[in-house]
Amino acid sequence: MFTKFSVPIIENQNICIFRHSQPDGDAVCSQLALKAWIEQNFRDKTVKIMGHDLFDAYPYVDEVDDEFIKSSLAIVLDTANRERIDDDRYKLAKKVMKIDHHPVVDDFGDINIVNTRSAATAELLTILFLDGDVIGYRVNEECAKYLYAGILYDTQSFTTSNTSQWTLNAASSLAETGIDINQLYTKVFNKSLNSFNSATKIRQKLQYSDGVGYVIMNAEELSELGISPVEAKRCVSEFNNVDELKIWLIACEMAKGSFDISMRSKKDYVINELAASFNGGGHANACGIKGLSLAEVNNVIKEAISLVKTIDIKD
Ligand SMILES: [Mn+2]
């Protein structure tokens, strides 16, 4: 696998690293880690971080003109399908390499490196880099910091159902570089008092029915909270540890009458098919759906309730 990954990098002077729109911590940290790794191991290469939407904790992108992209290898990280790539100029690149851990729905790369058993793209990159380590490519502390943070984000600090022995092995190898584990945890999970207060209000809006928890926020309620819809959706993790909830979701009105859903579930309650039936997608226990009417949001909730019932009857 390392050869498939490294040869196109060796062959290209210029490299543009892309990610998905509305990026999460895994997407941006994977970009920064890959840039750090290439710059350390191939000092003559020029690497650019692509994207429009910023991620608060790591708000970094490069300004890149079309000519540069035309002379580049495009590496697209953490993105299952081409429609989600945050800058469609990836099409201009000489070659496209996809590196991802989502279920395969679109092999858009000329080269596709996908491992759905990885809990994070940052974990998959760690495994690739460690393979390279055997033949002399190194992971320095800067790169390790980004990889470790990316893994923390996607696994909610090693607690999601897809956290595995490979995740912990990867994290352990990264710890050997001397990274400050507590400092990274703090950087990833600490929040401002304002965010904390908003999360408290979102918790109070939880509605519950037959194993399903849900919060629906219209534009007015969101502006009262004083946080962005993207930030509000991230509060779905506030409900991670509620016993009674088998499936839980937050629906936020992103534009007039158009809701996006962020949905999570306990291990036995696989939701990606439910999400796919509303043109959404994601992992077995963590999915997103975009552009729903309020009526469709209510249908998702109904379907979730019947999914819980179906699975509970089987047990
Ligand atoms: Mn990811």
Residues whose N, C-alpha, C, O or C-beta is under 5 A from the ligand:
A	BS01	MN	D26 D78 A120 T121 D154
